[in-house]
Amino acid sequence: MIAEVIINSNVKNLNRTFDYNIPFEMEDKVNIGSRVLVKFGNIKKLEEGFVVNIKDKSEWDSLKDISAVEEKDFIDEPKIELAKWMARRYFCNVSDCIKLMLPPGTGTKDVTKRVKEKSLNSVRLLKNELEINEDIECKVLKSEKQIKVLGFLLDNDDVLISDLEAITEVSRAIIKTLEKNGYVEIYEKQVERNPFLHKVIEKSGKLNFTDEQQHAYEMVETAIDDYMNSEFLLYGVTRIRKN
């Protein structure tokens, strides 16, 4: 499989694709939109690029392999197509348009300066209800706190460990013991960052047009009501008055 790669550069001469071979062990990891590291020219340091197409053959006989895949940093195919359109429309590099679509804080080439994906410890069951009930009946499970945790997980599987501790009022040690005995698994779960989580947004009151804005609005409204194909050039203050 061959990947067409756009090098992450604002140099105009590099605003085109370069073919790279996808090693067999990377075929399941490389998608259109993948962020990859490749050997480029005589530069010893690996260059970053974005896969914009995947094909079966290349017109070139000798191709370099993709060196690495940054699996978690990729965008989907529709965004790649949008980036190509933006590059044609605004005469800029495709790579610059692609970077506009990456999650905030991940556009820089310096990996150490990128915003890391947030992950939290979560808990999920490894045994089904029948197995758990059998262990309770056979006195394999005796701890009321452990049984309480398992009962909650049977109704609410895959829970953040902090939430599980708070709701069931048990310690981390109880959950760790259940993990040790093969009842649950504690694993890292990625969570989406919410930039507005702690931001207080005040609800605005009713807004009124200025006199000039009201006049312009009425003219446009009249033209629409009369099915007139009119053109309007709006000029002036864009602010709207509060009551």
Rosetta constraint file for C-alpha pairs under 8 A:
AtomPair CA 1 CA 21 HARMONIC 6.30 0.50
AtomPair CA 1 CA 22 HARMONIC 5.56 0.50
AtomPair CA 1 CA 23 HARMONIC 7.94 0.50
AtomPair CA 1 CA 27 HARMONIC 7.53 0.50
AtomPair CA 1 CA 54 HARMONIC 6.98 0.50
AtomPair CA 1 CA 55 HARMONIC 6.07 0.50
AtomPair CA 1 CA 56 HARMONIC 4.98 0.50
AtomPair CA 1 CA 57 HARMONIC 6.97 0.50
AtomPair CA 2 CA 19 HARMONIC 6.45 0.50
AtomPair CA 2 CA 20 HARMONIC 5.72 0.50
AtomPair CA 2 CA 21 HARMONIC 4.78 0.50
AtomPair CA 2 CA 22 HARMONIC 5.69 0.50
AtomPair CA 2 CA 54 HARMONIC 5.65 0.50
AtomPair CA 2 CA 55 HARMONIC 5.21 0.50
AtomPair CA 2 CA 56 HARMONIC 5.79 0.50
AtomPair CA 2 CA 57 HARMONIC 6.23 0.50
AtomPair CA 2 CA 58 HARMONIC 6.81 0.50
AtomPair CA 3 CA 19 HARMONIC 5.69 0.50
AtomPair CA 3 CA 20 HARMONIC 5.25 0.50
AtomPair CA 3 CA 21 HARMONIC 6.26 0.50
AtomPair CA 3 CA 22 HARMONIC 6.44 0.50
AtomPair CA 3 CA 51 HARMONIC 6.18 0.50
AtomPair CA 3 CA 52 HARMONIC 7.56 0.50
AtomPair CA 3 CA 53 HARMONIC 5.90 0.50
AtomPair CA 3 CA 54 HARMONIC 4.57 0.50
AtomPair CA 3 CA 55 HARMONIC 6.47 0.50
AtomPair CA 4 CA 17 HARMONIC 5.51 0.50
AtomPair CA 4 CA 18 HARMONIC 5.45 0.50
AtomPair CA 4 CA 19 HARMONIC 4.71 0.50
AtomPair CA 4 CA 20 HARMONIC 6.46 0.50
AtomPair CA 4 CA 51 HARMONIC 5.69 0.50
AtomPair CA 4 CA 52 HARMONIC 5.77 0.50
AtomPair CA 4 CA 53 HARMONIC 5.07 0.50
AtomPair CA 4 CA 54 HARMONIC 6.13 0.50
AtomPair CA 4 CA 55 HARMONIC 7.87 0.50
AtomPair CA 5 CA 17 HARMONIC 5.11 0.50
AtomPair CA 5 CA 18 HARMONIC 5.15 0.50
AtomPair CA 5 CA 19 HARMONIC 6.25 0.50
AtomPair CA 5 CA 20 HARMONIC 7.08 0.50
AtomPair CA 5 CA 49 HARMONIC 5.94 0.50
AtomPair CA 5 CA 50 HARMONIC 5.37 0.50
AtomPair CA 5 CA 51 HARMONIC 4.49 0.50
AtomPair CA 5 CA 52 HARMONIC 5.93 0.50
AtomPair CA 5 CA 53 HARMONIC 7.40 0.50
AtomPair CA 6 CA 14 HARMONIC 7.68 0.50
AtomPair CA 6 CA 15 HARMONIC 7.01 0.50
AtomPair CA 6 CA 16 HARMONIC 6.12 0.50
AtomPair CA 6 CA 17 HARMONIC 4.86 0.50
AtomPair CA 6 CA 18 HARMONIC 6.53 0.50
AtomPair CA 6 CA 49 HARMONIC 5.29 0.50
AtomPair CA 6 CA 50 HARMONIC 5.25 0.50
AtomPair CA 6 CA 51 HARMONIC 6.46 0.50
AtomPair CA 6 CA 52 HARMONIC 6.88 0.50
AtomPair CA 6 CA 94 HARMONIC 7.43 0.50
AtomPair CA 6 CA 95 HARMONIC 6.48 0.50
AtomPair CA 7 CA 14 HARMONIC 6.67 0.50
AtomPair CA 7 CA 15 HARMONIC 7.60 0.50
AtomPair CA 7 CA 16 HARMONIC 7.99 0.50
AtomPair CA 7 CA 17 HARMONIC 7.53 0.50
AtomPair CA 7 CA 18 HARMONIC 7.92 0.50
AtomPair CA 7 CA 47 HARMONIC 7.10 0.50
AtomPair CA 7 CA 48 HARMONIC 6.09 0.50
AtomPair CA 7 CA 49 HARMONIC 4.18 0.50
AtomPair CA 7 CA 50 HARMONIC 6.60 0.50
AtomPair CA 7 CA 95 HARMONIC 6.90 0.50
AtomPair CA 8 CA 47 HARMONIC 7.52 0.50
AtomPair CA 8 CA 48 HARMONIC 5.58 0.50
AtomPair CA 8 CA 49 HARMONIC 4.90 0.50
AtomPair CA 8 CA 50 HARMONIC 7.12 0.50
AtomPair CA 8 CA 95 HARMONIC 5.29 0.50
AtomPair CA 8 CA 96 HARMONIC 7.54 0.50
AtomPair CA 9 CA 14 HARMONIC 6.83 0.50
AtomPair CA 9 CA 15 HARMONIC 7.80 0.50
AtomPair CA 9 CA 93 HARMONIC 7.81 0.50
AtomPair CA 9 CA 95 HARMONIC 6.57 0.50
AtomPair CA 9 CA 96 HARMONIC 7.60 0.50
AtomPair CA 10 CA 14 HARMONIC 7.56 0.50
AtomPair CA 10 CA 15 HARMONIC 7.65 0.50
AtomPair CA 10 CA 93 HARMONIC 6.13 0.50
AtomPair CA 10 CA 95 HARMONIC 7.39 0.50
AtomPair CA 10 CA 96 HARMONIC 6.87 0.50
AtomPair CA 11 CA 15 HARMONIC 6.96 0.50
AtomPair CA 11 CA 93 HARMONIC 7.87 0.50
AtomPair CA 12 CA 93 HARMONIC 6.79 0.50
AtomPair CA 15 CA 93 HARMONIC 5.42 0.50
AtomPair CA 15 CA 94 HARMONIC 6.54 0.50
AtomPair CA 15 CA 95 HARMONIC 7.66 0.50
AtomPair CA 17 CA 52 HARMONIC 7.99 0.50
AtomPair CA 19 CA 58 HARMONIC 6.98 0.50
AtomPair CA 19 CA 60 HARMONIC 7.94 0.50
AtomPair CA 19 CA 63 HARMONIC 6.86 0.50
AtomPair CA 20 CA 63 HARMONIC 5.63 0.50
AtomPair CA 20 CA 64 HARMONIC 5.46 0.50
AtomPair CA 20 CA 65 HARMONIC 5.53 0.50
AtomPair CA 20 CA 66 HARMONIC 6.01 0.50
AtomPair CA 21 CA 63 HARMONIC 5.93 0.50
AtomPair CA 21 CA 64 HARMONIC 5.96 0.50
AtomPair CA 21 CA 65 HARMONIC 4.60 0.50
AtomPair CA 21 CA 66 HARMONIC 6.18 0.50
AtomPair CA 22 CA 26 HARMONIC 6.32 0.50
AtomPair CA 22 CA 27 HARMONIC 6.17 0.50
AtomPair CA 22 CA 30 HARMONIC 7.61 0.50
AtomPair CA 22 CA 65 HARMONIC 5.96 0.50
AtomPair CA 22 CA 66 HARMONIC 5.80 0.50
AtomPair CA 23 CA 27 HARMONIC 6.50 0.50
AtomPair CA 23 CA 65 HARMONIC 6.32 0.50
AtomPair CA 23 CA 66 HARMONIC 6.94 0.50
AtomPair CA 26 CA 30 HARMONIC 6.16 0.50
AtomPair CA 26 CA 69 HARMONIC 7.75 0.50
AtomPair CA 29 CA 69 HARMONIC 7.11 0.50
AtomPair CA 29 CA 71 HARMONIC 6.56 0.50
AtomPair CA 30 CA 34 HARMONIC 5.87 0.50
AtomPair CA 30 CA 51 HARMONIC 7.87 0.50
AtomPair CA 30 CA 69 HARMONIC 6.93 0.50
AtomPair CA 30 CA 71 HARMONIC 7.78 0.50
AtomPair CA 31 CA 51 HARMONIC 6.98 0.50
AtomPair CA 31 CA 54 HARMONIC 7.57 0.50
AtomPair CA 32 CA 51 HARMONIC 5.19 0.50
AtomPair CA 32 CA 52 HARMONIC 5.23 0.50
AtomPair CA 32 CA 53 HARMONIC 5.50 0.50
AtomPair CA 32 CA 54 HARMONIC 6.64 0.50
AtomPair CA 32 CA 75 HARMONIC 7.81 0.50
AtomPair CA 32 CA 76 HARMONIC 6.80 0.50
AtomPair CA 32 CA 77 HARMONIC 5.86 0.50
AtomPair CA 32 CA 80 HARMONIC 7.84 0.50
AtomPair CA 33 CA 50 HARMONIC 5.91 0.50
AtomPair CA 33 CA 51 HARMONIC 5.08 0.50
AtomPair CA 33 CA 52 HARMONIC 5.80 0.50
AtomPair CA 33 CA 74 HARMONIC 5.09 0.50
AtomPair CA 33 CA 75 HARMONIC 4.78 0.50
AtomPair CA 33 CA 76 HARMONIC 5.57 0.50
AtomPair CA 33 CA 77 HARMONIC 6.16 0.50
AtomPair CA 33 CA 80 HARMONIC 6.44 0.50
AtomPair CA 34 CA 50 HARMONIC 5.67 0.50
AtomPair CA 34 CA 51 HARMONIC 5.33 0.50
AtomPair CA 34 CA 69 HARMONIC 7.20 0.50
AtomPair CA 34 CA 70 HARMONIC 7.15 0.50
AtomPair CA 34 CA 71 HARMONIC 6.88 0.50
AtomPair CA 34 CA 73 HARMONIC 6.70 0.50
AtomPair CA 34 CA 74 HARMONIC 4.39 0.50
AtomPair CA 34 CA 75 HARMONIC 6.68 0.50
AtomPair CA 35 CA 48 HARMONIC 7.16 0.50
AtomPair CA 35 CA 49 HARMONIC 5.90 0.50
AtomPair CA 35 CA 50 HARMONIC 4.73 0.50
AtomPair CA 35 CA 51 HARMONIC 6.62 0.50
AtomPair CA 35 CA 69 HARMONIC 6.23 0.50
AtomPair CA 35 CA 70 HARMONIC 5.42 0.50
AtomPair CA 35 CA 71 HARMONIC 7.12 0.50
AtomPair CA 35 CA 73 HARMONIC 5.86 0.50
AtomPair CA 35 CA 74 HARMONIC 5.55 0.50
AtomPair CA 36 CA 48 HARMONIC 5.79 0.50
AtomPair CA 36 CA 49 HARMONIC 5.34 0.50
AtomPair CA 36 CA 50 HARMONIC 6.03 0.50
AtomPair CA 36 CA 51 HARMONIC 7.28 0.50
AtomPair CA 36 CA 66 HARMONIC 7.03 0.50
AtomPair CA 36 CA 67 HARMONIC 7.54 0.50
AtomPair CA 36 CA 68 HARMONIC 5.76 0.50
AtomPair CA 36 CA 69 HARMONIC 4.47 0.50
AtomPair CA 36 CA 70 HARMONIC 5.72 0.50
AtomPair CA 37 CA 46 HARMONIC 5.81 0.50
AtomPair CA 37 CA 47 HARMONIC 5.49 0.50
AtomPair CA 37 CA 48 HARMONIC 4.61 0.50
AtomPair CA 37 CA 49 HARMONIC 6.20 0.50
AtomPair CA 37 CA 66 HARMONIC 6.45 0.50
AtomPair CA 37 CA 67 HARMONIC 5.59 0.50
AtomPair CA 37 CA 68 HARMONIC 5.09 0.50
AtomPair CA 37 CA 69 HARMONIC 6.31 0.50
AtomPair CA 37 CA 70 HARMONIC 7.73 0.50
AtomPair CA 38 CA 46 HARMONIC 5.35 0.50
AtomPair CA 38 CA 47 HARMONIC 5.31 0.50
AtomPair CA 38 CA 48 HARMONIC 6.36 0.50
AtomPair CA 38 CA 49 HARMONIC 7.21 0.50
AtomPair CA 38 CA 65 HARMONIC 7.28 0.50
AtomPair CA 38 CA 66 HARMONIC 5.11 0.50
AtomPair CA 38 CA 67 HARMONIC 5.17 0.50
AtomPair CA 38 CA 68 HARMONIC 7.05 0.50
AtomPair CA 39 CA 43 HARMONIC 7.16 0.50
AtomPair CA 39 CA 44 HARMONIC 7.30 0.50
AtomPair CA 39 CA 45 HARMONIC 7.33 0.50
AtomPair CA 39 CA 46 HARMONIC 5.09 0.50
AtomPair CA 39 CA 47 HARMONIC 6.14 0.50
AtomPair CA 39 CA 64 HARMONIC 7.23 0.50
AtomPair CA 39 CA 65 HARMONIC 7.96 0.50
AtomPair CA 39 CA 66 HARMONIC 7.52 0.50
AtomPair CA 39 CA 67 HARMONIC 7.10 0.50
AtomPair CA 40 CA 46 HARMONIC 6.98 0.50
AtomPair CA 40 CA 47 HARMONIC 6.29 0.50
AtomPair CA 46 CA 67 HARMONIC 7.97 0.50
AtomPair CA 48 CA 109 HARMONIC 7.21 0.50
AtomPair CA 49 CA 95 HARMONIC 7.89 0.50
AtomPair CA 50 CA 95 HARMONIC 7.41 0.50
AtomPair CA 52 CA 77 HARMONIC 7.81 0.50
AtomPair CA 52 CA 80 HARMONIC 6.44 0.50
AtomPair CA 70 CA 74 HARMONIC 7.73 0.50
AtomPair CA 73 CA 102 HARMONIC 7.70 0.50
AtomPair CA 74 CA 102 HARMONIC 7.72 0.50
AtomPair CA 75 CA 79 HARMONIC 6.60 0.50
AtomPair CA 75 CA 80 HARMONIC 7.32 0.50
AtomPair CA 75 CA 101 HARMONIC 7.47 0.50
AtomPair CA 75 CA 102 HARMONIC 7.04 0.50
AtomPair CA 76 CA 80 HARMONIC 6.66 0.50
AtomPair CA 77 CA 81 HARMONIC 6.36 0.50
AtomPair CA 78 CA 82 HARMONIC 6.20 0.50
AtomPair CA 79 CA 83 HARMONIC 6.07 0.50
AtomPair CA 79 CA 98 HARMONIC 7.53 0.50
AtomPair CA 79 CA 101 HARMONIC 7.24 0.50
AtomPair CA 80 CA 84 HARMONIC 6.35 0.50
AtomPair CA 80 CA 98 HARMONIC 6.66 0.50
AtomPair CA 81 CA 85 HARMONIC 6.32 0.50
AtomPair CA 82 CA 86 HARMONIC 6.14 0.50
AtomPair CA 83 CA 87 HARMONIC 6.13 0.50
AtomPair CA 83 CA 94 HARMONIC 5.88 0.50
AtomPair CA 83 CA 95 HARMONIC 7.91 0.50
AtomPair CA 83 CA 97 HARMONIC 4.98 0.50
AtomPair CA 83 CA 98 HARMONIC 5.49 0.50
AtomPair CA 84 CA 88 HARMONIC 6.38 0.50
AtomPair CA 84 CA 94 HARMONIC 5.68 0.50
AtomPair CA 84 CA 97 HARMONIC 7.63 0.50
AtomPair CA 85 CA 89 HARMONIC 6.03 0.50
AtomPair CA 86 CA 90 HARMONIC 5.83 0.50
AtomPair CA 86 CA 91 HARMONIC 7.84 0.50
AtomPair CA 86 CA 92 HARMONIC 7.76 0.50
AtomPair CA 86 CA 94 HARMONIC 7.67 0.50
AtomPair CA 86 CA 97 HARMONIC 6.70 0.50
AtomPair CA 87 CA 91 HARMONIC 5.33 0.50
AtomPair CA 87 CA 92 HARMONIC 4.79 0.50
AtomPair CA 87 CA 93 HARMONIC 5.63 0.50
AtomPair CA 87 CA 94 HARMONIC 5.25 0.50
AtomPair CA 87 CA 97 HARMONIC 6.61 0.50
AtomPair CA 88 CA 92 HARMONIC 7.10 0.50
AtomPair CA 92 CA 96 HARMONIC 7.21 0.50
AtomPair CA 92 CA 97 HARMONIC 7.73 0.50
AtomPair CA 93 CA 97 HARMONIC 6.75 0.50
AtomPair CA 94 CA 98 HARMONIC 6.20 0.50
AtomPair CA 95 CA 99 HARMONIC 6.25 0.50
AtomPair CA 96 CA 100 HARMONIC 6.70 0.50
AtomPair CA 97 CA 101 HARMONIC 7.18 0.50
AtomPair CA 98 CA 102 HARMONIC 6.96 0.50
AtomPair CA 99 CA 107 HARMONIC 5.57 0.50
AtomPair CA 100 CA 107 HARMONIC 7.75 0.50
AtomPair CA 102 CA 106 HARMONIC 6.41 0.50
AtomPair CA 102 CA 107 HARMONIC 6.25 0.50
AtomPair CA 103 CA 107 HARMONIC 7.49 0.50
AtomPair CA 104 CA 115 HARMONIC 7.67 0.50
AtomPair CA 105 CA 113 HARMONIC 7.98 0.50
AtomPair CA 105 CA 114 HARMONIC 5.39 0.50
AtomPair CA 105 CA 115 HARMONIC 4.97 0.50
AtomPair CA 106 CA 114 HARMONIC 4.78 0.50
AtomPair CA 106 CA 115 HARMONIC 5.84 0.50
AtomPair CA 107 CA 114 HARMONIC 7.32 0.50
AtomPair CA 108 CA 113 HARMONIC 7.15 0.50
AtomPair CA 108 CA 114 HARMONIC 6.50 0.50
AtomPair CA 110 CA 114 HARMONIC 6.85 0.50
AtomPair CA 117 CA 190 HARMONIC 6.96 0.50
AtomPair CA 117 CA 191 HARMONIC 7.74 0.50
AtomPair CA 117 CA 192 HARMONIC 7.91 0.50
AtomPair CA 118 CA 190 HARMONIC 5.77 0.50
AtomPair CA 118 CA 191 HARMONIC 5.75 0.50
AtomPair CA 118 CA 192 HARMONIC 6.97 0.50
AtomPair CA 118 CA 193 HARMONIC 6.89 0.50
AtomPair CA 119 CA 188 HARMONIC 5.88 0.50
AtomPair CA 119 CA 189 HARMONIC 5.17 0.50
AtomPair CA 119 CA 190 HARMONIC 4.14 0.50
AtomPair CA 119 CA 191 HARMONIC 5.61 0.50
AtomPair CA 120 CA 160 HARMONIC 7.02 0.50
AtomPair CA 120 CA 188 HARMONIC 5.41 0.50
AtomPair CA 120 CA 189 HARMONIC 5.35 0.50
AtomPair CA 120 CA 190 HARMONIC 6.48 0.50
AtomPair CA 120 CA 191 HARMONIC 7.15 0.50
AtomPair CA 121 CA 160 HARMONIC 5.98 0.50
AtomPair CA 121 CA 161 HARMONIC 5.79 0.50
AtomPair CA 121 CA 162 HARMONIC 7.89 0.50
AtomPair CA 121 CA 186 HARMONIC 6.42 0.50
AtomPair CA 121 CA 187 HARMONIC 5.47 0.50
AtomPair CA 121 CA 188 HARMONIC 4.56 0.50
AtomPair CA 121 CA 189 HARMONIC 6.04 0.50
AtomPair CA 122 CA 158 HARMONIC 6.33 0.50
AtomPair CA 122 CA 159 HARMONIC 5.37 0.50
AtomPair CA 122 CA 160 HARMONIC 4.06 0.50
AtomPair CA 122 CA 161 HARMONIC 4.93 0.50
AtomPair CA 122 CA 186 HARMONIC 5.62 0.50
AtomPair CA 122 CA 187 HARMONIC 5.48 0.50
AtomPair CA 122 CA 188 HARMONIC 6.07 0.50
AtomPair CA 122 CA 189 HARMONIC 6.10 0.50
AtomPair CA 123 CA 157 HARMONIC 7.54 0.50
AtomPair CA 123 CA 158 HARMONIC 5.30 0.50
AtomPair CA 123 CA 159 HARMONIC 5.33 0.50
AtomPair CA 123 CA 160 HARMONIC 6.13 0.50
AtomPair CA 123 CA 161 HARMONIC 5.81 0.50
AtomPair CA 123 CA 184 HARMONIC 6.56 0.50
AtomPair CA 123 CA 185 HARMONIC 5.61 0.50
AtomPair CA 123 CA 186 HARMONIC 4.66 0.50
AtomPair CA 123 CA 187 HARMONIC 6.51 0.50
AtomPair CA 124 CA 153 HARMONIC 7.16 0.50
AtomPair CA 124 CA 157 HARMONIC 5.47 0.50
AtomPair CA 124 CA 158 HARMONIC 4.38 0.50
AtomPair CA 124 CA 159 HARMONIC 6.69 0.50
AtomPair CA 124 CA 184 HARMONIC 5.52 0.50
AtomPair CA 124 CA 185 HARMONIC 5.44 0.50
AtomPair CA 124 CA 186 HARMONIC 6.80 0.50
AtomPair CA 125 CA 150 HARMONIC 7.82 0.50
AtomPair CA 125 CA 153 HARMONIC 6.76 0.50
AtomPair CA 125 CA 154 HARMONIC 7.61 0.50
AtomPair CA 125 CA 157 HARMONIC 6.50 0.50
AtomPair CA 125 CA 158 HARMONIC 7.42 0.50
AtomPair CA 125 CA 183 HARMONIC 6.10 0.50
AtomPair CA 125 CA 184 HARMONIC 4.40 0.50
AtomPair CA 125 CA 185 HARMONIC 6.37 0.50
AtomPair CA 126 CA 182 HARMONIC 6.79 0.50
AtomPair CA 126 CA 183 HARMONIC 5.25 0.50
AtomPair CA 126 CA 184 HARMONIC 5.00 0.50
AtomPair CA 126 CA 185 HARMONIC 6.56 0.50
AtomPair CA 127 CA 131 HARMONIC 6.18 0.50
AtomPair CA 127 CA 132 HARMONIC 6.63 0.50
AtomPair CA 127 CA 182 HARMONIC 7.87 0.50
AtomPair CA 127 CA 183 HARMONIC 5.66 0.50
AtomPair CA 127 CA 184 HARMONIC 7.36 0.50
AtomPair CA 128 CA 132 HARMONIC 6.37 0.50
AtomPair CA 128 CA 154 HARMONIC 7.97 0.50
AtomPair CA 129 CA 133 HARMONIC 6.08 0.50
AtomPair CA 129 CA 154 HARMONIC 6.87 0.50
AtomPair CA 130 CA 134 HARMONIC 6.16 0.50
AtomPair CA 131 CA 135 HARMONIC 6.32 0.50
AtomPair CA 132 CA 136 HARMONIC 6.30 0.50
AtomPair CA 132 CA 150 HARMONIC 7.95 0.50
AtomPair CA 133 CA 137 HARMONIC 6.18 0.50
AtomPair CA 134 CA 138 HARMONIC 6.05 0.50
AtomPair CA 135 CA 139 HARMONIC 6.03 0.50
AtomPair CA 135 CA 140 HARMONIC 4.85 0.50
AtomPair CA 135 CA 141 HARMONIC 5.57 0.50
AtomPair CA 136 CA 140 HARMONIC 5.95 0.50
AtomPair CA 136 CA 141 HARMONIC 4.87 0.50
AtomPair CA 136 CA 142 HARMONIC 6.73 0.50
AtomPair CA 136 CA 147 HARMONIC 7.93 0.50
AtomPair CA 141 CA 146 HARMONIC 7.63 0.50
AtomPair CA 141 CA 147 HARMONIC 7.15 0.50
AtomPair CA 142 CA 146 HARMONIC 7.87 0.50
AtomPair CA 142 CA 147 HARMONIC 7.58 0.50
AtomPair CA 143 CA 147 HARMONIC 6.24 0.50
AtomPair CA 144 CA 148 HARMONIC 5.99 0.50
AtomPair CA 145 CA 149 HARMONIC 6.30 0.50
AtomPair CA 145 CA 170 HARMONIC 6.64 0.50
AtomPair CA 145 CA 174 HARMONIC 7.27 0.50
AtomPair CA 146 CA 150 HARMONIC 6.29 0.50
AtomPair CA 146 CA 174 HARMONIC 6.38 0.50
AtomPair CA 146 CA 175 HARMONIC 7.40 0.50
AtomPair CA 146 CA 178 HARMONIC 7.00 0.50
AtomPair CA 147 CA 151 HARMONIC 5.99 0.50
AtomPair CA 148 CA 152 HARMONIC 6.28 0.50
AtomPair CA 148 CA 168 HARMONIC 6.90 0.50
AtomPair CA 149 CA 153 HARMONIC 6.26 0.50
AtomPair CA 149 CA 164 HARMONIC 7.59 0.50
AtomPair CA 149 CA 168 HARMONIC 6.33 0.50
AtomPair CA 149 CA 170 HARMONIC 7.91 0.50
AtomPair CA 149 CA 175 HARMONIC 7.71 0.50
AtomPair CA 150 CA 154 HARMONIC 6.14 0.50
AtomPair CA 151 CA 155 HARMONIC 6.89 0.50
AtomPair CA 152 CA 156 HARMONIC 5.96 0.50
AtomPair CA 152 CA 157 HARMONIC 7.82 0.50
AtomPair CA 152 CA 168 HARMONIC 7.67 0.50
AtomPair CA 153 CA 157 HARMONIC 4.59 0.50
AtomPair CA 153 CA 158 HARMONIC 7.36 0.50
AtomPair CA 153 CA 159 HARMONIC 7.62 0.50
AtomPair CA 159 CA 163 HARMONIC 6.80 0.50
AtomPair CA 159 CA 164 HARMONIC 6.39 0.50
AtomPair CA 160 CA 164 HARMONIC 6.24 0.50
AtomPair CA 161 CA 165 HARMONIC 6.15 0.50
AtomPair CA 161 CA 186 HARMONIC 7.89 0.50
AtomPair CA 162 CA 166 HARMONIC 6.29 0.50
AtomPair CA 163 CA 167 HARMONIC 6.00 0.50
AtomPair CA 164 CA 168 HARMONIC 5.94 0.50
AtomPair CA 164 CA 169 HARMONIC 7.79 0.50
AtomPair CA 164 CA 170 HARMONIC 7.99 0.50
AtomPair CA 165 CA 169 HARMONIC 5.34 0.50
AtomPair CA 165 CA 170 HARMONIC 5.20 0.50
AtomPair CA 165 CA 171 HARMONIC 6.13 0.50
AtomPair CA 165 CA 172 HARMONIC 6.82 0.50
AtomPair CA 166 CA 170 HARMONIC 7.27 0.50
AtomPair CA 170 CA 174 HARMONIC 6.56 0.50
AtomPair CA 170 CA 175 HARMONIC 7.91 0.50
AtomPair CA 171 CA 175 HARMONIC 7.08 0.50
AtomPair CA 172 CA 176 HARMONIC 6.16 0.50
AtomPair CA 173 CA 177 HARMONIC 6.13 0.50
AtomPair CA 174 CA 178 HARMONIC 6.48 0.50
AtomPair CA 175 CA 179 HARMONIC 6.30 0.50
AtomPair CA 175 CA 184 HARMONIC 7.90 0.50
AtomPair CA 176 CA 180 HARMONIC 6.16 0.50
AtomPair CA 177 CA 181 HARMONIC 6.23 0.50
AtomPair CA 178 CA 182 HARMONIC 6.32 0.50
AtomPair CA 178 CA 183 HARMONIC 5.30 0.50
AtomPair CA 178 CA 184 HARMONIC 5.90 0.50
AtomPair CA 179 CA 183 HARMONIC 5.69 0.50
AtomPair CA 179 CA 184 HARMONIC 4.76 0.50
AtomPair CA 179 CA 185 HARMONIC 5.55 0.50
AtomPair CA 179 CA 186 HARMONIC 6.97 0.50
AtomPair CA 195 CA 199 HARMONIC 7.76 0.50
AtomPair CA 196 CA 200 HARMONIC 7.99 0.50
AtomPair CA 205 CA 242 HARMONIC 7.01 0.50
AtomPair CA 205 CA 243 HARMONIC 7.28 0.50
AtomPair CA 206 CA 242 HARMONIC 6.58 0.50
AtomPair CA 206 CA 243 HARMONIC 6.51 0.50
AtomPair CA 207 CA 240 HARMONIC 6.25 0.50
AtomPair CA 207 CA 241 HARMONIC 5.78 0.50
AtomPair CA 207 CA 242 HARMONIC 4.82 0.50
AtomPair CA 207 CA 243 HARMONIC 6.39 0.50
AtomPair CA 208 CA 240 HARMONIC 5.93 0.50
AtomPair CA 208 CA 241 HARMONIC 5.20 0.50
AtomPair CA 208 CA 242 HARMONIC 6.14 0.50
AtomPair CA 208 CA 243 HARMONIC 6.99 0.50
AtomPair CA 209 CA 213 HARMONIC 5.38 0.50
AtomPair CA 209 CA 214 HARMONIC 5.42 0.50
AtomPair CA 209 CA 240 HARMONIC 5.35 0.50
AtomPair CA 209 CA 241 HARMONIC 6.11 0.50
AtomPair CA 210 CA 214 HARMONIC 6.07 0.50
AtomPair CA 210 CA 240 HARMONIC 6.50 0.50
AtomPair CA 210 CA 241 HARMONIC 6.44 0.50
AtomPair CA 211 CA 215 HARMONIC 6.25 0.50
AtomPair CA 212 CA 216 HARMONIC 6.32 0.50
AtomPair CA 213 CA 217 HARMONIC 6.07 0.50
AtomPair CA 214 CA 218 HARMONIC 6.17 0.50
AtomPair CA 215 CA 219 HARMONIC 6.40 0.50
AtomPair CA 216 CA 220 HARMONIC 6.38 0.50
AtomPair CA 216 CA 234 HARMONIC 7.71 0.50
AtomPair CA 217 CA 221 HARMONIC 6.03 0.50
AtomPair CA 218 CA 222 HARMONIC 6.02 0.50
AtomPair CA 219 CA 223 HARMONIC 6.32 0.50
AtomPair CA 220 CA 224 HARMONIC 6.31 0.50
AtomPair CA 220 CA 232 HARMONIC 7.62 0.50
AtomPair CA 221 CA 225 HARMONIC 6.17 0.50
AtomPair CA 222 CA 226 HARMONIC 6.11 0.50
AtomPair CA 223 CA 227 HARMONIC 6.13 0.50
AtomPair CA 223 CA 228 HARMONIC 5.04 0.50
AtomPair CA 223 CA 229 HARMONIC 7.40 0.50
AtomPair CA 223 CA 230 HARMONIC 6.65 0.50
AtomPair CA 224 CA 228 HARMONIC 6.11 0.50
AtomPair CA 224 CA 229 HARMONIC 7.93 0.50
